[in-house]
Amino acid sequence: MDFDAFYKLTYGLYVVSSANENKESGFISNTVMQVTAEPVQLAVCSSKDNFTTELILQSKHLAISALAIDTPRELIGLFGYKSGRENDKFASYKHFRGNHNVPVLTESTLAWFQCHVVSEQDLGTHYLFIVNVDNCSLTNIKNEPMTYAYYRDVLKGKSPKS
């Protein structure tokens, strides 16, 4: 099987975040998509190894921030390669506290979505969350979205194991 074929599927890059009690975290995702229009629902896939996944399972709430094409590598590195168990990922970046105290990243983003989980599917190594969108807004209408292809081909980024 030629796994490079999968790089031809188009994806955006997002920060998915959640919080529960006094814990919060977020991770880089390339698996977010709209699945219905009424009600507005999205599908979000998350590795079972991610600390954020643990928080989503506990709180049933998450936020999604669509990253802009000029997102700094440092932001992608922090949210993509470091654990929220040991790092305060939101300390250095603009954000606000949304529904249920979930941090919503606004720096280097085009839009954000506040969501609640309506169903989850165990996929073995990952969970697929179906979420209703409770609120959303544009943050930057003059920029282009960061795609996974751009991240890999232009920025020469790699995907972490989880």
C-alpha positions, 0 to 999 in steps of 0.5 A, a space after each residue: 500500500 502506498 501511504 503517500 496517497 493519504 497525503 492527497 486527502 485535503 485537511 485543515 489544521 486545527 487546535 482542539 481544546 478542552 478543560 475539566 475542573 482546573 485542568 486544560 489542554 489542546 492539541 493539533 488536529 487535521 481531522 475536523 469536518 462538518 457532517 450535518 447542517 441542521 443541527 450543525 454538527 462536526 466530527 472530531 477525531 482524537 488519539 486516546 493517548 492525548 491528554 485533551 481526549 481525557 478532558 473531552 471524555 470527562 467534560 463533554 465539551 471542546 473548542 476548535 480553532 482553525 489555524 491560519 496559514 502563517 501560524 508560527 511553527 512554535 505554536 504548532 510545535 507546542 500544541 502538536 508535540 508537547 503534552 498538556 499534562 506538563 505544559 501550560 499551552 495557552 499561557 503564551 497565546 491569545 485565547 478566551 474562556 468559553 463555555 464550561 471554561 474551555 480555552 478557545 485559541 484566537 491567536 493565529 486563527 481564522 475562526 473558532 467553534 464552541 461545541 458539546 459532544 453528542 456521541 462518541 465512537 471508539 475506533 481502537 486507537 482514537 475516539 471519533 466525537 460528533 459534536 453540536 456547535 453551540 457558538 462560533 465566530 470568525 477571527 480573521 477573514 483576510 488570511 488563508 487556512 493552514 492545510 495539512 499539505 502546506 504543513 508537510 510540503 512547505 513547512 516540512 512538518 511531521 506528524 507525531 506518533 499520537 
